[in-house]
Amino acid sequence: MQKNTLDLLIGNLWQVDTTKLTRLCQNAAIPLPQLRQQSILNSTPQIRSSEIAATPIITPSSIQLTPISAVVSAKPQLQEPRQNQDTQLVATAQLVNTLENINWEQLAHKVSICENCKLCENRTQTVLERGNRSARWMFIGEGPGEQEDLQGRPFVGASGQLLDKMIAAMKLDTEQDVYISNVIKCRPPRNRNPEPEEISSCKNYLLQQIKLVNPQMIITLGRYAVQTLLDTELAVGKLRGKVHHYQGIPLIATYHPSYLLRTPSAKKDAWDDLQLAMHSYTQAAGLSS
């Protein structure tokens, strides 16, 4: 029994330290074997060559990697809200096609039933024009206000009264010598600025108006009109005071009458712009000033 105990202790010597071995030998009443102390951490395991041969070697080709595309596709995909954008593009393309070679009556009808943007939801009516459709002067503002929405004519409120005075100072008749319109044909809620998609929806109506009027001079009132026609993001202050051209037609940019009502000090600059327009018009028409 003692020999079996000693064999067991010696056979499992690598699993215990000398302190434990001494205590076990004392308990078993057997002499302590003369063994060289060896730490498990310093011992070197003996591995047979047959074990090495039997151990499978993992190569890169044997590792199953998940493709990156599969990982990416497994994540939830955020869908861009393209439906409204696509609908807008289709509506704009259809509008361009239908506006080709139409007359005034057809244009007015299309504007009156237009539902190309959300402004149609709250309007009283569309606001297309006032003045002479054969005029040589064309004034283009931004959008209808409250009074314009009620009466169906552009520039009939306080801004319109100031515009009439400006036109009269140029010795022009507001009903015979000029044609007046806006970039957008429906009133924005609370008279806010028009949004890009709203301008885009109405732009082709305006371009067809210019085509039908065929004016000899265009005066834009406010930044949205000049930015739309010249395809620029510059402010009116950077664009005024010089002659631009839209499809060969001289174009003068100046401040909107509503801005002049809020900023009376800008009226002198606006009058300078109108004088520049008159001078350019007489030169283009070959008339004496």
Secondary structure, DSSP 8 states (H G I E B T S, - for coil): -HHHHHHHHHHTGGGS-HHHHHHHHHHHT----------GGG------HHHHHHS----GGGS----HHHHHHHS------HHHHHHHHHHHHHHHHHHTT--HHHHHHHHHT--SSGGGGT-SS----EE-TT-SEEEEES---HHHHHHSSSS-SHHHHHHHHHHHHTT--TTTTEEEEES-SS--GGG----HHHHHHHHHHHHHHHHHH--SEEEEESHHHHHHHHT----HHHHTTSEEEETTEEEEEE--HHHHHH-GGGHHHHHHHHHHHHHHHHHHHT---
